[in-house]
Amino acid sequence: MKMTGAKILMECLLEQNVDVVFGYPGGTILNVYDELYNYSDKIKHILTSHEQGASHGADGYARSTGKVGVCFATSGPGATNLTTGIATAYMDSVPVVFISCNVSDNLIGKDTFQEVDLVGITMPITKCNYLVKDVKKLADVIREAFAIARSGRKGPVLIDIVKNVTSDTAEYEFLSIDKHSSTGRIKQLLNRASHNFTPPTPDMIDIQKLVELIKESKKPLTICGGGVIRSKANKELKEFVTKIDSPVAITVMGAGGIEGRNKLVTGIIGMHGTKASNIACDKCDLLIAFGCRFSDRVALNPKTFAKNAKIVQIDIDRAEINKNVKTYHHIIGDVKKVLELLNDNLPTLQHTEWKKEVFEYSTETIYDEENRNGTLTPKQILSSIARMLPQDTMVATDVGQHQMWAIQHFRFDYPGQLLTSGGFGTMGYGLGAAIGAKIGNPNKTVVLITGDGSFRMNLTELSTVEHYNLPIIIFIFNNKALGMVRQWQSLMYKKHYSQTILDRGPDFVKIAEAYGISGNRVTNQKELEETIKIAMNENKSYIIDCSIYIDEMVRPMVSGGSNISDFIVN
């Protein structure tokens, strides 16, 4: 059947079981939006206030559901506004297909109004990208893009379509991705698309070598990284650490890869890691890292990182092996598959004395509970949230002190429960991600933990929250400063608070009212908990502006380049 490129795009989205798209229209993508009008009963479009908000919405949707997120944008500034969201998804291995439309083919290269080389711009921050100039190739490009986004190490893919392709016509044949109805053609297509993106089957010789290393170890430590989340290997990891009786430290991206309340969990590891995690890393004789790339926030000094241990890295991406930390042994493969093979070949072990040594150190930071000058403490806010909201509440964060406090104090239980920008550190990520999570998980409670610096960056998405009636509770940790940068200035820059004090608007409660959202400012725990009750009972979006002390710090802290147990703040 002959169809326009715009209609082929809609049909291909249905092939991929897409029912939600985040986006913002504009001139070059109007043919697509005109066709989307005819598919409004099958594909729900979430109109955000800004393309960056749409990109984070698609990202949060993907992280929280495990599906591929989809985002639309027009050319020029519409397309370039996506780049922060694309980079965020790329750094955290999130499967999102970004679809933009460029100027018509005959206008490419002529500095046409709103023309931009988006393929060139996004090449370093996508798994793959395409410029589609032939409508006959459009369907297969879309199918490849989805296959690549979800295969191997997941990540974002960009499709830039010139405008005339959306109005040109070509023959289209429906090809389901359902394996029971797949034709030889679609299987061939997916196999071609997955080439160089699908990890090899783990080598049994490598598996057996690790089994022997584990048997020989007296002081094993396991690291749960983001790869555990992406492969949804939480059950397999729990079986593994239970079987070998190993303490397990968690990276920021690994939160939810094992239940935070598990008695073997030592807390997060790295720059703001717990004493138990960081000291265990220093003392262990075998370090087994699942889906962890050993970034500079974990392996602060690669030369001294786990200096007494044989380091073993398990990762789906060969490029991550030995990139940051030299390993003794490694296994390339999907974390879930590797764990299944290890669990099938490991005996039950005990490391009672080692655990006793590790858990003599704190697995959680103890913060002062006394209010300072009419302010709340981070622990008071987070303990109230944890106590009063359902245990399976999804938590989106922005980036900064509030992010670290949330990850330190909440106990995440499953993959996708925490939505945070770990690799790119994107301030302004949280609200869009919370929107995506709520759209994808309408029956779950969703909260945003943010700071006054981060929240002001994308607070225009409050209009999206209000319009779609999304009951997201927003907790602003308001210290009237760029808190994490100020902390560094306090500790390492002689308290030169250069451009980090936010002694200015907006009034967040009044901002909430302007968008038709309820809000309240709280300065003590009683006010906070009364407001949480109201927000939960009304089942509407709510902003809770929490006043905290300007010089409250994230503790512990190890400075960049230092040995992981050299704490500068305890």
C-alpha positions in Angstrom: 0.0 0.0 0.0 1.3 3.4 -1.0 1.6 6.0 1.9 3.3 9.3 2.6 6.5 9.3 4.7 4.6 10.8 7.6 2.0 8.0 7.5 4.8 5.4 7.2 6.4 6.9 10.3 3.1 6.5 12.2 2.7 2.9 11.1 6.3 2.0 12.0 5.7 3.4 15.5 2.7 1.1 15.8 4.9 -1.8 14.6 7.2 -1.0 17.5 4.3 -0.9 20.0 4.8 2.8 20.6 1.7 4.4 22.2 3.3 7.5 23.7 5.4 10.2 22.1 6.9 13.3 23.7 7.5 16.4 21.5 7.1 19.9 20.3 5.9 20.8 16.7 7.4 23.3 14.2 7.5 24.1 10.5 9.6 21.2 9.1 7.8 18.5 11.1 4.3 19.8 10.4 3.5 16.9 7.9 4.2 14.5 10.7 2.0 16.3 13.2 -0.7 16.5 10.6 -0.6 12.8 10.3 -0.4 12.3 14.0 -3.8 14.0 14.3 -5.2 11.0 12.5 -3.5 8.6 14.9 -4.5 10.3 18.2 -6.6 7.3 19.3 -3.5 5.1 19.0 -0.5 7.3 19.8 -0.7 9.7 22.7 1.4 12.8 22.3 2.7 14.7 25.3 3.3 18.4 24.4 6.0 19.8 26.7 7.0 23.4 27.1 10.4 23.0 25.6 12.2 20.3 23.5 14.6 19.6 26.3 11.7 18.8 28.5 10.4 16.4 25.9 13.8 14.7 25.6 13.9 14.1 29.4 10.3 13.0 29.4 11.1 10.3 26.8 14.2 9.3 28.8 12.2 9.0 32.1 9.5 7.0 30.3 12.2 4.6 29.0 14.0 4.2 32.3 10.9 3.6 34.3 9.1 1.2 31.9 12.0 -0.6 30.1 10.5 0.4 26.8 12.1 2.5 24.1 11.2 6.2 24.5 10.2 8.4 21.5 10.7 12.1 21.1 9.8 14.5 18.2 11.2 17.9 17.3 11.4 20.2 14.4 14.6 21.5 12.7 17.0 24.2 13.8 16.7 25.3 17.5 14.0 22.7 18.1 16.5 20.0 17.1 19.5 21.4 18.9 17.4 21.8 22.1 17.3 18.0 22.2 21.1 17.6 22.4 21.3 17.8 26.2 18.6 15.1 26.5 20.4 13.0 23.9 23.7 13.2 25.8 22.0 12.5 29.1 20.5 9.3 27.6 23.8 8.3 25.9 25.8 8.6 29.1 23.3 6.5 31.1 22.6 3.9 28.3 18.9 4.8 27.9 17.0 3.6 24.8 15.3 6.6 23.2 14.6 7.2 19.5 14.8 10.9 18.7 13.0 11.8 15.5 13.5 15.3 14.0 12.7 16.8 10.6 15.1 18.9 8.6 14.5 21.3 5.7 13.7 19.8 2.3 16.5 18.0 0.5 16.9 20.7 -2.2 17.5 23.3 0.6 20.2 21.3 2.5 23.5 23.1 2.5 22.2 26.5 1.6 21.9 28.0 5.1 18.2 27.7 4.8 16.0 29.1 7.6 16.3 26.7 10.6 18.7 24.3 8.8 21.1 22.5 11.0 23.4 19.5 10.6 21.9 17.5 13.5 23.5 14.2 12.4 27.0 15.9 12.6 26.1 17.5 16.0 24.8 14.3 17.6 27.3 11.8 16.2 29.4 11.6 19.4 26.3 11.3 21.6 24.2 8.6 19.8 24.7 4.9 19.2 23.7 5.6 15.6 22.1 8.4 13.6 20.5 8.8 10.2 19.6 11.5 7.7 16.8 10.1 5.6 16.5 11.6 2.1 14.6 8.8 0.4 11.1 7.9 1.5 11.7 4.3 0.2 14.3 3.8 2.9 12.3 5.4 5.8 10.5 2.3 7.1 13.7 0.2 7.4 15.6 3.1 9.0 13.0 3.4 11.7 13.0 -0.4 12.3 16.8 -0.4 12.5 16.8 2.6 14.9 14.5 0.8 17.4 16.5 -2.4 17.1 19.8 -0.6 17.8 18.4 1.5 20.7 17.2 -1.6 22.5 20.0 -4.0 21.7 23.3 -4.6 23.4 24.3 -1.6 25.5 21.1 0.4 25.2 21.2 4.0 24.1 19.8 6.8 22.0 19.4 6.8 18.2 18.6 9.8 16.1 16.6 9.9 12.8 16.6 13.2 11.0 14.1 13.2 8.1 14.2 15.9 5.4 10.8 17.5 5.1 10.0 16.4 1.5 10.3 12.8 2.6 7.4 13.2 5.0 5.1 14.2 2.0 6.7 11.8 -0.6 5.0 8.4 -1.1 6.3 4.9 -1.1 5.0 1.3 -0.8 4.6 0.2 2.8 4.2 -3.3 4.3 3.4 -3.9 8.0 6.1 -5.9 9.7 5.4 -6.9 13.3 8.2 -7.2 15.8 6.3 -10.0 17.5 8.5 -13.1 17.1 5.4 -15.3 16.4 4.4 -13.2 13.4 7.8 -12.1 12.2 8.8 -12.7 8.6 12.2 -13.7 7.3 12.6 -10.1 6.1 12.1 -8.5 9.6 14.4 -11.1 11.2 17.1 -10.3 8.6 16.6 -6.6 9.2 16.9 -6.9 13.0 20.0 -9.1 12.7 21.6 -6.5 10.4 20.7 -3.7 12.7 22.1 -5.5 15.7 25.4 -6.2 14.1 28.2 -4.9 16.4 25.6 -4.0 19.0 24.8 -7.4 20.4 27.3 -8.7 22.9 28.9 -12.1 22.4 27.8 -15.1 24.5 29.9 -15.1 27.7 32.9 -17.4 27.4 32.6 -20.4 29.7 36.3 -20.4 30.3 36.1 -16.8 31.5 33.1 -17.9 33.7 35.0 -20.8 35.2 38.1 -18.6 35.9 35.9 -16.1 37.9 34.3 -19.0 39.8 37.8 -20.1 40.9 38.7 -16.6 41.9 35.6 -16.4 44.0 36.4 -19.7 45.7 39.9 -18.5 46.5 38.8 -15.1 47.9 38.6 -14.4 51.6 37.4 -10.8 51.2 35.2 -10.4 48.1 33.3 -7.2 47.3 30.6 -6.9 44.7 29.8 -3.6 42.9 26.3 -3.2 41.5 26.5 -0.8 38.5 24.0 0.6 36.0 24.4 -2.5 33.8 22.4 -4.4 36.4 19.6 -1.9 36.0 19.6 -2.0 32.2 19.6 -5.8 32.0 17.1 -6.1 34.9 19.4 -8.6 36.5 18.3 -7.6 40.1 17.1 -11.1 41.0 20.2 -12.8 39.6 22.5 -10.4 41.5 20.7 -11.0 44.7 21.1 -14.8 44.2 24.8 -14.2 43.4 25.8 -12.1 46.5 23.7 -14.4 48.7 25.4 -17.5 47.4 29.0 -16.2 47.8 28.1 -14.2 51.0 29.6 -11.0 49.6 29.1 -7.4 50.7 27.7 -5.4 47.8 28.4 -1.7 47.1 26.1 0.3 44.8 27.0 3.0 42.3 24.6 5.9 41.7 23.5 4.3 38.5 23.1 0.9 40.2 20.6 2.0 42.8 17.7 -0.5 42.6 19.9 -3.3 41.2 19.6 -5.0 44.6 17.2 -4.1 47.4 18.7 -1.2 49.4 17.5 -3.0 52.6 19.4 -6.2 51.9 21.6 -7.0 54.8 24.6 -7.4 52.4 24.4 -3.9 51.0 27.1 -1.5 52.2 25.6 1.6 50.5 26.8 3.7 47.6 30.5 3.8 46.6 32.8 6.5 45.4 33.1 10.3 46.0 30.1 10.4 48.4 30.2 6.7 49.2 29.7 5.3 52.7 32.6 4.4 54.9 31.6 0.7 54.7 31.6 0.7 50.9 34.8 2.8 50.4 36.9 1.1 53.1 35.7 -2.3 51.9 36.9 -1.4 48.4 40.3 -0.5 49.9 40.6 -3.8 51.9 39.0 -6.4 49.7 41.1 -9.1 47.9 38.6 -9.6 45.0 36.4 -6.8 43.5 33.7 -8.0 41.1 32.0 -5.1 39.3 28.8 -5.8 37.3 27.9 -3.2 34.7 30.2 -0.5 36.2 32.4 1.6 34.0 34.6 2.8 36.9 34.0 6.5 36.2 36.0 9.2 38.0 33.2 9.4 40.6 33.8 5.8 41.6 37.4 5.1 40.9 38.6 8.5 42.0 42.3 7.5 41.7 42.5 4.6 39.3 46.1 3.8 40.4 45.1 3.1 44.0 41.5 2.0 43.4 41.0 -1.4 45.1 44.7 -1.6 45.5 44.7 -4.9 47.4 42.3 -6.7 45.1 42.1 -8.6 41.9 39.6 -6.5 39.9 37.1 -8.3 37.7 34.9 -6.3 35.4 31.7 -7.7 33.8 30.3 -5.4 31.0 28.2 -5.6 27.9 30.5 -3.1 26.1 34.0 -4.3 25.2 35.1 -0.6 25.0 34.6 -0.2 28.8 37.0 -3.0 29.7 40.3 -1.5 31.0 39.3 2.0 29.9 39.5 3.6 33.4 40.8 0.8 35.7 43.2 -2.0 34.8 41.5 -5.3 35.4 42.9 -8.7 36.5 40.1 -10.5 34.7 37.0 -9.5 32.7 33.9 -11.0 31.1 32.2 -9.4 28.1 28.5 -10.1 28.0 25.0 -9.2 29.2 25.1 -9.0 33.0 22.0 -11.0 33.4 23.4 -13.9 31.3 26.8 -13.8 33.1 25.1 -13.9 36.5 22.9 -16.8 35.4 26.0 -18.8 34.4 27.9 -17.9 37.6 25.0 -18.9 39.8 24.8 -22.3 38.0 28.4 -23.0 38.7 29.1 -21.5 42.1 29.0 -23.3 45.5 27.5 -21.7 48.6 30.2 -19.8 50.5 30.5 -18.0 53.8 32.6 -14.9 54.7 31.5 -14.2 58.2 34.7 -12.6 59.5 35.0 -10.4 56.4 31.4 -9.2 56.7 32.0 -8.4 60.4 35.0 -6.3 59.5 33.1 -4.4 56.7 29.9 -3.7 58.7 31.8 -2.2 61.6 31.8 0.9 59.4 28.7 2.9 58.8 26.5 2.1 55.8 24.6 5.4 56.1 25.7 8.9 57.0 24.4 10.3 60.3 23.2 13.9 59.8 22.4 16.3 62.6 18.7 16.3 63.4 18.4 19.7 65.0 17.0 22.5 62.9 19.2 25.5 62.2 17.6 28.9 62.2 14.2 27.5 61.2 15.4 25.1 58.5 14.9 21.4 57.9 17.7 18.8 57.7 18.0 16.6 54.6 17.4 13.5 56.7 14.2 15.0 58.2 12.8 15.6 54.7 13.8 12.2 53.3 12.8 10.2 56.3 9.3 11.8 56.2 9.0 11.0 52.5 10.2 7.4 53.0 7.8 6.9 55.9 4.7 8.5 54.5 4.8 7.4 50.8 4.5 3.9 49.3 7.7 1.9 49.4 7.6 1.4 45.6 7.4 5.2 44.9 9.4 6.2 41.9 11.9 9.0 42.6 13.2 11.4 40.0 16.1 13.7 41.0 17.9 16.6 39.5 21.7 17.0 40.1 23.5 18.2 43.1 23.4 17.8 46.9 19.8 16.8 47.0 20.6 14.0 44.5 23.3 12.5 46.7 21.2 12.8 49.9 18.3 11.0 48.2 20.5 8.2 47.0 22.2 7.9 50.4 19.0 7.8 52.4 16.3 6.1 50.2 16.4 2.3 49.8 15.6 1.6 46.2 14.2 -1.8 45.6 13.9 -2.4 41.8 15.3 -1.2 38.4 13.7 2.0 37.2 12.6 3.2 40.7 15.3 5.9 40.7 15.5 8.3 37.7 18.7 10.4 37.8 21.3 11.8 35.5 24.4 10.0 36.7 26.9 10.2 33.8 26.1 13.7 32.3 25.0 15.3 35.5 22.1 17.3 33.9 20.6 20.0 36.1 16.9 20.4 35.0 16.6 16.7 34.1 14.3 15.7 37.0 10.9 17.3 36.2 10.8 16.0 32.6 11.9 12.6 33.9 9.2 12.6 36.5 6.6 13.4 33.8 7.8 10.5 31.7 7.7 8.2 34.7 4.2 9.2 35.6 3.0 8.8 32.0 4.5 5.4 31.8 3.4 4.3 35.3 0.1 6.0 36.1 -0.7 3.8 39.0 2.6 4.5 40.9 3.4 7.4 43.1 6.0 9.6 41.5 8.0 12.3 43.3 10.7 14.8 42.2 13.6 15.6 44.6 15.2 18.8 43.3 17.2 21.8 44.4 16.4 25.4 44.0 19.2 25.8 41.4 18.2 22.8 39.3 14.4 23.3 39.5 14.5 26.8 38.0 16.2 25.5 34.9 13.2 23.6 33.5 10.3 24.7 35.8 8.3 25.7 32.7 7.4 22.0 32.5 4.9 22.7 35.3 2.5 23.6 32.6 2.9 20.0 31.3 2.3 18.6 34.8 -0.8 20.7 35.2 -2.3 20.2 31.7 -2.1 16.4 31.9 -3.2 16.4 35.5 -0.1 14.5 36.7 -0.1 14.1 40.5 3.7 14.5 40.9 4.9 15.7 44.3 7.9 18.1 44.0 10.2 18.5 47.0 12.5 21.5 46.6 15.6 21.4 48.8 16.0 25.2 49.0 19.2 26.4 50.5 19.3 29.6 48.3 22.5 28.4 46.7 24.1 26.1 44.2 24.7 23.7 47.0 27.2 21.2 45.6 29.3 23.9 44.0 29.2 25.9 47.2 30.3 22.8 49.1 33.4 22.5 46.8 34.1 26.2 47.3 33.9 25.8 51.1 36.3 22.8 51.1 38.7 23.6 48.3 38.3 27.2 47.3 38.8 29.1 50.6 35.1 29.9 50.8 35.2 32.1 47.8 31.5 31.9 47.0 31.8 33.2 43.5 28.4 33.2 41.7 26.8 30.4 43.7 24.5 32.3 46.0 20.9 32.3 44.7 19.6 35.3 46.8 16.8 36.0 44.3 13.5 34.8 43.0 11.4 33.1 42.1 9.0 32.4 44.9 8.3 28.8 44.1 4.9 28.7 45.9 3.7 31.7 43.8 5.2 30.0 40.7 3.1 26.9 41.5 0.0 29.0 41.8 0.7 30.7 38.5 0.6 27.2 36.9 -2.6 26.2 38.8 -0.7 24.0 41.1 -0.9 23.9 44.9 2.3 24.7 46.9 3.5 25.3 50.4 6.7 26.5 52.1 7.8 24.4 55.1 10.5 25.0 57.7 10.0 22.1 60.2 9.1 18.5 60.1 5.5 18.9 61.4 4.7 21.4 58.6 6.3 19.1 56.1 4.4 16.0 57.1 1.1 17.9 57.2 1.7 19.1 53.7 2.6 15.6 52.4 -0.7 14.3 53.8 -2.6 17.0 51.9 -0.7 16.3 48.7 -1.4 12.6 49.0 -5.0 13.0 49.9 -5.7 15.4 47.0 -3.9 13.2 44.5 -2.8 16.3 42.6 0.5 17.8 41.7 2.0 19.7 44.6 5.2 21.8 45.3 6.7 21.6 48.7 9.4 24.2 49.2 11.7 22.9 52.0 14.0 25.4 53.6 17.4 23.9 54.5 20.6 25.3 55.9 22.8 27.0 53.3 26.0 25.2 54.4 24.6 21.7 54.9 27.0 19.4 53.2 26.9 16.0 51.6 28.9 13.6 53.8 31.1 11.7 53.5 33.2 13.1 50.7 36.4 12.1 49.0 38.0 14.6 46.6 38.7 13.8 43.0 42.1 12.1 42.4 42.3 10.8 46.0 42.3 7.3 47.3 38.8 6.1 47.9 39.1 5.9 51.7 40.7 9.3 52.2 37.7 11.2 53.4 37.9 15.0 53.6 34.5 15.2 55.2 33.2 12.4 57.5 
